[in-house]
Amino acid sequence: MKLSRLLLFTLLSFGSIPTTDLWAQGGDQILDGIGETGLIARYVFDGDVKDWSRNNLHGNMSESKMKFDNDAQFGKVLSLTAGSNSYVTIPGNVFANEESLSISGWIYLLSDQRNQHFFDFGKNTKTHFFVAPTGNKEKGNLQTEIATAGEKYKTDGPVLELNKWVHLVVVIDIPSKSLNTYVDGVLTGTTKIAKLKLDQLFDSNTAKNNVLNIGKSISPEDPYLKAKLHDFRIYRVPLTEKQIGKIYHNSLKSEAEEEEPEQPTGDLPKYPAGTPQLYNQYLTGISDIKVQTVVGDLPRLPGTLKGIYANGIEGPEVKVIWPAPTDNSSVLKAGQYMVTGIVSGTELKPKAVVTVQEVKEAATPELKLKAFNLDEVALSSDSHGHDTKFIENREKFIKTLAATNPDSFLYMFRNAFGQKQPENAEPLGVWDTQDTKLRGHATGHYLTAIAQAYGSTGYDSALHEDFAKKMDYLVNTLYDLAQLSGKPQTAGGVSVSDPTAVPFGPGKTTYDSDLSTEGIRTDYWNWGKGFISAYPPDQFIMLEKGANYGGQKTQIWAPYYTLHKILAGLLDVYEVSGNEKALEISKGMGDWVYARMKKLPNETLISMWNRYIAGEFGGMNEVMARLYRMTNEKQYLEVAQLFDNIKVFYGDAKHSNGLAKNVDTFRGLHANQHIPQIVGALEMYHDSKTPDYYRIADNFWYKTTNDYMYSIGGVAGASNPANAECFISQPSTIYENGFSAGGQNETCATYNMLKLTSGLFLYDQRAEYMDYYERGLYNHILASVAEKTPANTYHVPLRPGSIKQFGNPKMDGFTCCNGTALESSTKLQNSIYFKSLDNQALYVNLYVPSTVKWKEKNVIIEQTTSFPNEDHTQLTIKGEGKFDLNVRVPHWATKGFFVKINGKEVKVKAIPGSYLTLNRKWKDGDKIELRMPFQFHLDPVMDQQNIASLFYGPVLLAAQETEPLNEWRKITLDAKDLSKSIKGDAEKLEFVIDGIQFKPFYNTYGRHSVYLDITLK
């Protein structure tokens, strides 16, 4: 079977921008040019009815008579023969909360009896969606039908030949309001579905109310299907004719053929060159600039420049798109050269004269600040006594966490070690099921969340004690399991304690990732001393031997990513509670990893860390550096360095360029595979003092937030490459190469970006870091949680008329983003305040109702505010002492920043996007009032600036929609004063523009438009 490989090319070229092939990444991330995030389920039917996607929606065979035959074209296929009465059922939650659907599959009809059903999905015979390949009572041709309580929609197709493979695809495209049927890649029938919504067909709340049959009608009166079936797929996106044609033709190719790279589908509106693009239509000039750099380092060019506007317009700074070289050849010698940029929607081409100096690189900063412990900062109600969004989200997670059973999170660990499960223990679902190669990842997130919940619940002694017990139980169980590894099962028995000598599993001739009940190995005595995971060590060893990501037992799924979560959770428990067993488990596994990795050649490491998903190691460099700091045992710092992603960090084994030299080496790559690696680089800088690690982190942050960021703070969502989890293929081209139909802005990527941001701020107190932190926190993290439960988003769709999809309300089945959501919402207070290492300064970063206890100064600071529903906050000092109070002047505070101390106005020079220092000997009861008037402002897409998001102060306002849209919501605003076109209630943050309601994105639970097509007049 042909599985696509992702070949990444830089597609956009202007001025002197070079176009260079990026290295390919193998694996299953793209199937026939469609990113796997668009795939709900895939049933190959090559011997079983398992789901080949990562979503574990495995089918069930209805009858033991079901058989699989060898087929000349496709190999082993499912055979539903006359008299067998066999069919396949799939889980009732397959279609939960989906908007559109595409069903694709191969069928080989063995009978022309009418009323056979290829599939039949719905609630009952009156509300369902089916394909009858041999027709119905009236017609003998292909029939597709959707029936709801009030409407029926049908398409006719051709008469299908018997005894011949035919490829059928049905697309329900809700935004386009169409039902389309394709046969062998060709459109054969279409009809309008003006009133249809998928929640009419499927019960999203109760899976058992849905009947999902493949090979059988829901009606007992209809005959069973007599056919052979192969490769049945369900997509959550409406496939295009081009994509359908590719699925069809690729299935017929030989295994050896190499597929061409997928091009963008280009389904977003295309705008003529003369389309007015916000303030750029009034732009008459832009200043050229001069910048300096040193030999070897590409210059850091500013993302915005000051513009000159006509017609009395006071426009914002101008977004400039600069060339994005793929190497540093232009700066290998001292001298000068010129770089030319472009401004979207204009003919202006600002120039930067770059001076390359032959001098030493600037010193990297020292650590200056420290975060407060979670128990030193408490969230408060707002100034009117109402719970804030911070408290609302925290309580959803804390209360649900308290109700969880730790044995569910230990289930697969006990399973891997062949241990008996406690009574009433139930396994988790989604990515932690029996067969899933990532199982155990949720346990790591859970450990961290429980530790953070323990540190954050001083306000409730019962909760505090509950989380303490959960921590101890989890750690004790994992410790007991880890003690089994590499030791004889019985006294005097055989064992393998050496991590590098792990043999094949019993009865096996190779290493494999088979975790099925029948195939999993549980011979823990052969796994090497210290090993702990929710699966045996094979995946780690297979990675070293070249295995790629995928669903087959010869493929793997990010073993070091899972391990990072587990170790990070254990160290978090140790730090908050002092549990020595948690540290011992981490040391044991650290030793196991060190033993294996220290023997690997550099070429193998480079290959491992540049394999899509398979080589995703989360923040193993981070956690190993932390372990070194806790133990002062040098091998942990050494192994942390072995996780350097050399291609991304340094360009090549010679360290020729890469992020260390400010070269963008991550375009087109999987975002959340790489962001934790950068967090780890910063952690490595803390301990190794290697300047390149800091430069890697700082350069990455600057490039990501300038060239890849969406308005909510997310950074991924590529349509090119065709994977919603990837960075776009060329910087600063979100409109051309972003806005993936499968969603974008993976929530855990923003979680990790915030982690990186706060880490960098501890070294360099640039306000732009905390401006970004505020953006991502309010407009993505707070906006990622469901209204009444802790269910949360994976991807956040930003296309017009989108709707958030929330998952895991009961914490019983986790994706990666469900895991980081546990962490985000149990530490919401962690970056509101920082303190200097010498305890002479306090930084107020976020305006959130809260109290901080500064123990070293014997001072408490209370922040009282209803921000962002009000534009002011008050800080009250309890205690006394001399220290600097550094308050952030947000970048959006362009209408002023006003300060009063004890009721008296203080004259200050407050610059938006900076920190203002207030220094005095503070007295008990001193009150500092800060006011920063809000205003409306726009955040445009850099390469199509009429497409923009609307903000009020820090808050992104989303248009409230009633249905999905094919085009961007159009609004017109006053060019000189946006507020003249906007009505509403500023205290409620609810507004109306052109008759459309706008609300904060974090209070939006229905359909929304985050981006708008805006005309300024």
C-alpha positions, 0 to 999 in steps of 0.5 A: 500500500502506498503511503505518502511522504511529505516533501517540503518545498519553499514555494514563495519567491520574491526579490532575492529569496532563494527557494531550496528544498527542505529535507523530507520527513517520512512516516504516515503524517500525510496520506495521499496528500491529506494531513492525518488531522483531517482523518477520523478513521481508516479501516484497511480490512487487510486481516482485521477491522482495526482503525489505522488512524491514531484515533483508535476507533476500531471496528467490530466484526458482527459474525465469526463467518467474516473472512479475508481473501487474497486479492490480486489488486490489493492483497488481503481484503474483507470478503462479505459473501452470500449467506454470511450475514457479515458486516462491520460496526464502528464506534458510535462516537466516530462523528462526534461534533464534526462539521463536514464529512468525506467517506472513501472506500473501495468496493467489489460488488458480487451481487446486483441485488438491490437495497444493499448498503455499502454503509449506513450511518445514523440514529435510525431508519428515519435519520441516517446517511447511506450509499446503496451501490446497487440502487433501491426498489425504484432504480438500479443505479448508485444511490446516495441518500441523507434522511433527516426528520424534515428533509431528504437529499439524494444523488444518482450515480451510474450503474456499477459493474459487478466483479470489478473494483470501484472507488466510491467517495461521498462528501458532505460539505456543510459550508458549501451546502452540497452533497457530492458523490464520486466514482473512480475519482470523477464527480457523478452526482451532486445536490444542495443540502441547504438546511442540513447539519450533521448533529441532525444525523448523529447524537454527539452526546450519547454514542450508543444512540448511533448505528454505524454499519459498514456492509449492512443497512440499518433496516433489518428488511434490507439484504446484507452487502455481498462484496469485497471491501478495501481501505474504508476511510472517514475524513472530517474535511470535505475532500476536493476533487483533486484530493479524491483523484489522488486517493484513487490514482495512488491506490492503483500505483505500484509500491515503488512509485514516488509521489509528488509533493502535495500542493496547496488546495487553494480554496480560500478566496483569491484577491486581485493585486489592487485589493485595498489592504487596511491601512496599507492603502493609505501608505505613501512611504516607509523608511529604509533601515540599517542593521548590524550583525556579526560574521556567520549570523543572519541579521535580525530584521524588524517585523514592523517599520514606521510608515508614512500615511496620507489623508490624515490617517495615523496608521500602525507600524507597517508589517514587512515581509523580508526574505528568509534565507535557508543558510547563512552564506550572505554573512560569511564575510565582513562587509555590507549587503542589502536586503529588500522586503515587501509590504503586502498590497503595495509596491513599496519595497523597504530596504535594509542595509546590513553591516556584517562585522568581524567581531565577537558575538554579543554576550548572552544574558544571565538569569535575573528573575525567578518564578514564584511557587504556585502556593505563593500566588493565589487567584482571586475573584474580580473587583465585583466579587465575580469569578474570573475566567481564570477561576472558572477554568481552574475549578473545572479542572481541579474538581474533575481531577479530584474525581479521577481514579489514579488506577486508570492512569496506571492501567497500561503500566501494569499491563506492560509489566504483566501485573494484575489490575486492581478491582474496578480499574478501567483503562483510559481511551483515545491515545492510551488504549491497549494497542496504542503506541503512545500509551502512558503519555496521559499519565505524565500530564496527570502527574504534573497536573496533580502536582500543580493542583496540590501546589495550588489548592491551599484554599481547600484542605480536603482537595489539598490532601486528596491530591497528596494521596494521589501523588503518593499512590501514583509514585509508589506504584510506578516505583514498584514497577520500575524496581522489577525491570532488569531483575529476575522474576524469581530468585536465581532466575535469568535477567538482563540488567544491561539496557543495551542488551535487551533481547527480542521478546519471547518467541519473536525474531525481531523487535516490534511495537505490537501491544495487542493482548496477544502480541505484547511482551511482558518479560520485564526481567529482560528490559534493563535496570531502571526501565519504566514506561507503559509499553516495553522497550522495543519502540526505543530500540526500533527508533535507533534502528530506523523505524518510522511513525505509523500504525503497523507493528514495524512502526512506532509513535514517539517513544521519547515524547511519552517518556518525557511526559512521564519523567517531567511529571515525576520531577514535578511531583518531587519538586512540589512534595519532596517525594524521593521515590519520584526522583529515584524512578527518574534517575533509573530511567535516566541511566537507562537512556544514557546507557543506550544513547551514549553508544549511538553515532552522531549520524544515528542521532541526527536521523532519529531526531529528524524523523516525523513524530517517530523521533519526537522527543518532547523535552527530553533535553529539558527533563534531563537537564533538570535531573542533572540540576537536582542530582549534580550527576554529570551523565544526565547533562551529557545525555541531555546534549545527545538530544540536540536536534542538530539539523534544526539547531545548527544546520548540520554536524559541522554547526554551519548555520541553523537557529544558532546562526539565526537561520530559519531551519524549521519551516514546514516542520511539525510545530509541537515536535520542535517547540519543546526541543527549543524549551529544552535548549533554554533549559540546557543554557541554564546549566551548560552556559553554552551561548548557542543554546540561548541564541537558538531559543531566542531566535526561534521565539522571534521568528515564530512570533513574527512569521508564523503566528496567528492572531490567537497566539497559535503558530501552526496550521499549514495547508502547505505542507498539507498538515494542520500540525506543521509550520507553513512552508515559507515564513510570513505566508499564512494566507497563501500556505496556512489556514488548514482545512483540518484546523490549526493552532494546536493547543499544546503548541501554544502551551509550549510557546508560553513555557518558552516565553516565560523562560526567556523573560527570566533572562531578558525582561523584554515586554514583547515576551509578556505581550505575547504571553498575554495574547496566547493566554487570553485568546487561546489557552483560556479560549480552549476550554468548554463552557461547562466542563474541562473538555478542551480543544485540540486544534482551534479552527480559524476559518470563517464560520468555524466551531471549536470542538472540545474533547475529554470532559471526564478525563478518560481519553487523552490526545496530546492537547487534552494532556497539556490542558491539565497542566495549563489550567492547574497553573494559571497563576504561574506567570502573573508575577516574577521576582528578581534573584536578589529580591530587589524587584517585583515584576507585574506581568499580567493584570489578573485578580490575585495575591502574591506572597513575597516571603523574602521581603515579608510583603504581600501584594494584592491585585484588585481588578476586573480586567479585561472587563475594565481597563484599570487595576489596583495593587495594594502593598501589605508590609513594607520595604524598598524595592522596584515595582516593574509594571508592564505597559502593554503594546496595545496601550497606545492611548496612555498608561496612567499611574496613581499612588495613594490617590495622587497622579504620578507623572511617568513616561510610559512607552507601549511595549515596555516596563515602567519602574516604580521605585520607593520605600513602600509602606503598609497599605500603599495603593498603586492604581494603573489605568490603560485605556483600551482601544480597538485595533486590528491584527492582519495576516501579513501576506493578505492584510485585509484579512484581520482579527479585531482586538479590544485591548488584549481581547480578541473579539470573534464574530458570532456566526449561525452557520459555516461560511465559504467566505470571510465575514465582511465588515467596514470600519472607519479608517480614522477611528475604528470605534465609530463603526462599533457599538456595544457594551465595553464592560461586558465586552460585547459589541455589534458591527454591521448587525453582527455580534462580537464577543471575546473568543474565550467566551465564544462556544458557538460558531465564530469568525476570528478573521474578517475581511475588513474594508477601511473607509 
